[in-house]
Amino acid sequence: MVKFPDLPMFAGVNAPSRIEAEVENLEVIGEIPPEIDGAFYRVAADHQFPPRFANDVPFNADGLVSMFRFKDGRVSLKSRYVQTDRWKAERAAGRALFGRYRNKWTDDPSVAGMNRNLANTNVLIHAGVLLALREDSPPVAMDPVTLETIGNWTFHGTLPGPTCSAHCKIDPETGYLTGFGFAAKGDFSKDVVYFEVDPQGRVVHEAWFELPYYEMQHDFGVTRDYVAFPVVPIKGVGDEGLKAGHPHYAWDPNEDSYMAVLPRFGRGEEIRWFRNPNQFASHVMNAFNEGSKVHLDLCRSSINLFPFFHEVGKPWSPVGMDVRLTRWTADMASNADSFESTTLSEFLGEFPRNDDRYQTRPYRHGWMLGFFGTRNALGHVDLKTGETEVWEAAATMPVQEPCFIPRGPGAPEGDGWIVQAATDAQTNLTELNLFEATNLAKGPIATIKLPFHMKPAYHGSWADGSLVNPSGLV
C-alpha cells in the first residue's frame, strides 16, 4: 500500500503529483501571441514513493521534468521523470531505498555506494541535450523533445569532479556553459572546481580553489571577465552530525560571509576573497563587470531564509527577514578586503530572473517572486528607473519562479513575456500565467489551464523553438 505522510509538505499544493503525461492543446483563457515559439522547461522534486523518513527536507525527491511547448498560439505539455540510477533502483524495488537528504547512513543496505542523484533542481539545454541538474551530482541528460533519459552526463568524459552546480550559466555571446562543482574532492571537502564547457559540450578549462569553510555553494555569477561566488555559512554538519540525525547543513550566525572573485579562464591561485559580516544570500539574478569592478546581483537577507537548514539546536524563525535584491561589488584592482553592498529594490522577494540574453553584461530588467508574510506576488524591477512594478496573485494561488521569453532573437532587453506556474490551493489545479514582461500590472494576457495538479517546481528555463528539435542531439 502506498501512503504518504500526513504532513503539510505532502498535502494540498505540495502533494506529490507523480504524473507522467502528454496533453495536446491545453485549454487557454485569453490569447497566446502566435510569435511565441519554444519550450518552457521546469523540474520539480516529486516523490515516486513515500520517503523512508517523513520529516526530511522537501526537495529530497525524484526529479520530474515538464515541457510546455508553445507554437502557433497553442501549448502542449509533456512530463517525464528523470530516470536516474536511484529512480531505477527504487522503481524496481517498488519502494523508497534512499534515506535522508545527502545522508548515505540512512539508506537501505541494498543501495550502499550507489549514485544518490535526484536531478531535481534545474533544467536547461546545452549542446543539444536537456540537462537535469542537482548540485551534489553530475547532470543527467535527456532528449529535449521526447524527454527520454539519455543517462548520466559528464560532458563527454571531461567533467573535472563528481559534482556540477544546478545553476550553470550560458554565456549568450559565446555559447559557453560556465559551471562549478563543490565538495569536489568528496563529501564535506572545501574544494571547488570552476569550469568552462564549449558549445560542443566539452570542458575546455578548469580552476580549483578551497572555500574558507564547507558550505552549500548553491549559485554564482558570471561576467564577461570574471566568475563570482557568494559564500555564506550554511555549513555542513559532517558525518557525525549526519549519524546523529541532523540535516546535512546548518546555519552558523557567527560566521562571516564572503564574495570570491576569479578571472574567467584564470587559475585558482588568482582568486580574491572579499569578506563582510554574517549575512545570507542564495540565488543570483545576474553579474557583470565594469573594468575591474565586479557586480554580483543577488537576493540578500540579514538572516537565514532556509527553515529546513536552521541552526543546530535552535528552531528557525522568520523574524528579521529582509530579503531584497542587492548588488555586491568588489574591485579587483583595489587592496580592499571587503565588498560593497547596495540595495537595488525594496521589494521583498527571491527567485530572481532576468532576460537571459543579458547574462554576463549590464542589464536593466529583472523579475522576482514576493512570497514573504502574506504577500504572494510577482515583481518587475527596473534598474534604470529604480521602480518596482508588482502584480498581486490571489492568496490561494502561490506563485512559482518566473521565466522570461524574448519577443524574438533581436528584440530589445525586456521586450517579451513572463511565464509563471501556479497552483490554486482551492481546486488543487495547476496553470501557467503569461504576462507582458514590463507591464505586470495589466495581469495575465493568457492563462493555460492544466486538467490536474503538478508539484511546484524550483527552477526552469526557456528554449527557443530552434533548439527544440531532435536533430540537435550530440
Long-range contacts (C-beta under 8 A, 24 or more apart in sequence): 2-49, 2-50, 3-50, 4-47, 4-50, 5-50, 5-51, 5-54, 7-54, 7-55, 9-58, 10-47, 12-425, 12-428, 13-398, 13-423, 13-425, 13-428, 13-453, 13-456, 14-58, 14-455, 14-456, 15-428, 15-453, 15-455, 16-46, 16-47, 16-61, 16-455, 17-44, 17-46, 17-64, 17-452, 17-453, 17-454, 17-455, 18-46, 18-47, 18-48, 18-64, 19-64, 19-79, 19-452, 19-454, 20-64, 20-79, 20-80, 20-81, 21-77, 21-78, 21-79, 21-452, 22-76, 22-77, 22-78, 22-79, 23-76, 23-77, 23-450, 23-451, 24-76, 25-74, 25-75, 25-76, 26-68, 26-74, 26-75, 26-76, 26-77, 26-448, 26-449, 26-450, 27-448, 27-449, 27-451, 28-73, 28-74, 28-75, 28-446, 28-447, 28-448, 28-449, 29-446, 29-447, 29-449, 30-434, 30-444, 30-445, 30-446, 30-447, 31-73, 31-445, 31-446, 32-70, 32-73, 32-74, 32-75, 32-434, 32-446, 32-448, 33-73, 33-417, 33-445, 34-72, 34-73, 35-407, 35-408, 36-70, 36-71, 36-73, 36-405, 36-417, 37-70, 37-71, 37-72, 37-464, 37-465, 38-69, 38-70, 38-405, 38-462, 38-463, 38-464, 38-465, 38-467, 38-468, 39-67, 39-68, 39-69, 39-70, 39-144, 39-462, 39-463, 39-465, 39-467, 39-468, 40-67, 40-68, 40-70, 40-403, 40-405, 40-419, 40-432, 40-460, 40-461, 40-462, 41-65, 41-66, 41-67, 41-68, 41-123, 41-124, 41-125, 41-130, 41-144, 41-460, 41-461, 41-462, 41-463, 42-66, 42-68, 42-123, 42-400, 42-421, 42-457, 42-459, 42-460, 43-82, 43-119, 43-120, 43-121, 43-122, 43-123, 43-132, 43-457, 43-458, 43-459, 43-460, 44-120, 44-454, 44-455, 44-456, 44-457, 44-458, 45-118, 45-120, 45-121, 45-455, 45-458, 46-81, 46-120, 46-455, 47-96, 48-81, 48-87, 48-90, 48-91, 48-96, 49-90, 49-94, 49-95, 49-96, 50-95, 50-96, 51-96, 52-96, 52-97, 52-98, 52-99, 52-100, 52-106, 52-108, 53-99, 53-100, 53-106, 56-100, 56-101, 57-101, 57-247, 57-308, 57-309, 58-308, 59-101, 59-120, 59-121, 59-458, 60-100, 60-101, 60-118, 61-118, 61-120, 62-86, 62-87, 62-118, 62-120, 63-118, 63-119, 63-120, 63-121, 63-132, 63-134, 63-140, 64-120, 64-455, 65-123, 65-130, 65-132, 65-142, 65-147, 66-454, 66-457, 67-144, 67-147, 68-419, 68-432, 68-448, 69-468, 70-405, 71-465, 75-432, 75-448, 77-450, 78-146, 78-147, 79-147, 79-454, 80-142, 80-147, 80-148, 80-149, 82-118, 82-119, 82-120, 82-132, 82-140, 82-142, 82-149, 83-149, 84-115, 84-117, 84-118, 84-119, 84-140, 84-149, 85-114, 85-115, 85-117, 85-152, 86-111, 86-114, 86-115, 86-116, 86-117, 86-118, 89-114, 100-242, 100-245, 100-247, 100-248, 101-247, 101-248, 102-136, 102-187, 102-242, 102-248, 103-242, 103-248, 104-242, 105-239, 105-242, 105-243, 106-242, 115-152, 117-152, 120-458, 121-166, 121-458, 121-459, 122-166, 122-167, 122-168, 122-458, 122-459, 122-460, 122-461, 123-459, 123-460, 123-461, 124-168, 124-170, 124-461, 124-463, 125-461, 125-463, 125-467, 126-168, 126-170, 126-177, 126-197, 126-201, 127-177, 127-197, 127-199, 127-200, 127-201, 127-474, 128-201, 128-472, 128-473, 128-474, 129-153, 129-201, 129-473, 129-474, 131-168, 133-164, 133-165, 133-166, 133-167, 133-168, 134-166, 135-163, 135-164, 135-165, 135-166, 135-167, 135-182, 135-216, 135-217, 135-218, 136-163, 136-183, 137-162, 137-163, 137-164, 138-162, 138-163, 138-164, 139-164, 143-470, 143-473, 144-463, 144-467, 144-468, 144-469, 144-472, 144-473, 145-468, 145-469, 145-470, 146-470, 155-197, 155-201, 155-202, 155-203, 156-201, 156-202, 158-197, 158-202, 158-203, 159-195, 159-203, 160-184, 160-193, 160-195, 160-203, 160-206, 161-185, 161-191, 161-193, 162-186, 165-217, 165-218, 165-219, 165-220, 166-218, 166-459, 167-218, 167-219, 167-220, 167-283, 167-284, 167-459, 169-220, 169-221, 169-222, 169-359, 169-360, 170-356, 170-359, 171-222, 171-359, 171-360, 172-356, 172-357, 172-358, 172-359, 172-360, 173-224, 173-360, 174-199, 175-199, 178-222, 178-227, 178-264, 180-217, 180-220, 180-227, 180-229, 182-211, 182-217, 183-214, 184-208, 187-236, 187-239, 188-214, 188-236, 188-238, 188-239, 189-214, 190-214, 192-217, 192-229, 194-227, 194-262, 196-264, 196-265, 200-474, 201-474, 205-265, 207-262, 207-266, 207-267, 207-268, 207-270, 208-268, 209-260, 209-262, 209-268, 209-269, 209-271, 211-260, 212-258, 212-273, 213-255, 215-249, 216-249, 216-309, 218-282, 218-283, 219-282, 219-283, 219-284, 219-298, 220-284, 221-284, 221-286, 221-287, 221-296, 221-297, 221-298, 222-264, 222-287, 222-359, 222-360, 223-264, 223-287, 223-288, 223-289, 223-294, 223-295, 223-360, 223-361, 224-264, 224-288, 224-289, 224-360, 224-361, 225-263, 225-264, 225-289, 226-261, 226-262, 226-263, 226-264, 226-287, 226-289, 226-294, 226-332, 227-261, 227-262, 227-264, 228-259, 228-260, 228-261, 228-262, 228-287, 228-294, 228-296, 228-328, 228-330, 229-258, 229-259, 229-260, 229-261, 229-262, 230-257, 230-258, 230-259, 230-281, 230-282, 230-284, 230-296, 230-298, 230-328, 231-257, 231-258, 231-259, 231-260, 232-257, 232-258, 232-279, 232-280, 232-281, 232-282, 233-257, 233-278, 234-304, 234-306, 234-309, 237-312, 241-312, 246-312, 247-308, 247-309, 248-309, 249-306, 249-309, 250-309, 250-310, 250-311, 250-312, 251-280, 251-304, 251-306, 251-309, 251-310, 251-311, 252-278, 252-311, 253-278, 253-303, 253-304, 253-311, 254-278, 257-281, 259-296, 259-328, 259-330, 259-339, 261-294, 261-330, 261-332, 272-330, 272-332, 273-337, 274-330, 274-336, 274-337, 274-338, 274-339, 275-337, 275-338, 276-338, 276-339, 276-341, 280-304, 280-305, 280-323, 281-326, 281-328, 282-306, 282-350, 283-350, 283-351, 283-352, 284-352, 285-325, 285-352, 285-353, 285-354, 285-366, 285-368, 286-354, 286-358, 286-359, 286-360, 286-363, 286-366, 287-360, 288-360, 288-361, 288-362, 288-363, 290-362, 291-333, 292-331, 292-332, 292-333, 292-334, 293-329, 293-330, 293-331, 293-332, 294-329, 294-330, 294-331, 294-332, 295-327, 295-328, 295-329, 296-327, 296-328, 296-329, 296-330, 297-325, 297-326, 297-327, 297-328, 297-344, 297-352, 297-366, 298-325, 298-326, 298-328, 298-352, 299-323, 299-324, 299-325, 299-326, 299-349, 299-350, 299-351, 299-352, 299-368, 300-324, 300-325, 300-326, 300-328, 300-341, 305-350, 318-372, 321-348, 321-372, 322-348, 323-348, 323-349, 323-350, 323-372, 324-348, 324-349, 325-349, 325-352, 325-366, 325-368, 325-381, 344-381, 344-383, 345-379, 345-381, 345-386, 345-388, 346-388, 347-379, 347-381, 347-388, 347-390, 348-372, 348-373, 348-375, 349-377, 349-379, 351-400, 351-401, 351-402, 351-459, 353-401, 353-402, 353-403, 353-404, 354-404, 355-404, 355-406, 355-413, 355-414, 355-416, 355-437, 356-404, 356-461, 356-462, 357-406, 357-413, 358-413, 363-413, 364-413, 364-414, 365-413, 365-414, 365-437, 365-438, 367-402, 367-404, 367-418, 367-437, 368-402, 369-399, 369-400, 369-401, 369-402, 371-398, 371-399, 378-402, 378-418, 378-420, 378-435, 378-440, 379-440, 380-418, 380-437, 380-438, 380-440, 382-438, 389-438, 389-439, 389-440, 389-441, 390-440, 390-441, 391-435, 391-440, 391-441, 391-443, 393-422, 394-424, 396-424, 396-425, 396-426, 397-422, 397-423, 397-424, 397-425, 398-422, 398-423, 398-425, 398-456, 400-456, 400-457, 401-457, 401-458, 401-459, 401-460, 403-460, 403-461, 403-462, 404-437, 404-462, 405-437, 405-462, 409-464, 414-438, 417-445, 419-462, 421-454, 421-456, 421-457, 423-453, 423-454, 423-456, 428-453, 429-453, 430-454
